């Protein structure tokens, strides 16, 4: 646990997300922004909304929109 507290998570994806978020946060700060680092960590944020289920009509509309017309 001491290693994780000192160096961060072991997951490669979480490390990459933190690096990218730090870069975006730095650019935001340079340009006068006041956003927190957590705003840029998109995948670490908890979802407040329940995922909506698609109805059959929604799926058919998506399939029709993506169908290749000849």
N, C-alpha and C positions, 0 to 999 in steps of 0.2 A: 504494500500500500504506500510506503514511503516513496517508491519509485514513481508511482502514478501521480502522487501529489507534486513531486518535483518536476517530472518530465511530461505529464499529461497522459492521455489514454493510450492503450496499446494498439488499438484498432487503426489500421492504415487509413481507412476512409475518414475516421474522425480527425486524425492528424492532418490529412490533406484539406479537410473542410476548415479546420482551425487556421491553417496557413493562408488559405484563400480569403477567409473572413478577415484575418489580420491585415492583409494587403488592401482589401476594399475599405476597411475601417481607417487605415492610414491615409488612403487617397481622399476619403470623405473628410477627415480631419484637416488635411492640407487645404482643401477647398472650402473650409469654413463650416463643415457639417458638425453636428453635435450628437450623432447617433451612437448608440452603445454597440459594443462588439457583438453582442448576442443577436442584434438585428440582422447581421450578415451571415449568421450561422443557420441557414435555412433548414437543414436536415436535422438539426439538434432541437429545433423548436417542437413543442408538443402541439398536437392538433386539438383545437378547441371544438371543432365541428365534427359531427358524425359523418362518415362518408355516405353520400347519397347513393341509393341503389337505382340502377337504370331500369326503366320499364321496357317492355317489349317494343313499344312505339319509339322510344328513344334510340334503341339499338337499331331498329329498321331505318330510322332517319340517318343515323351515322353510316350504315352500310350503303344506303342509296347515295349519300354524298361522296363516299369514297369509291364507288363503282366506276370502272373505266367505261366510258361510253364510246361506242364505235360509230 
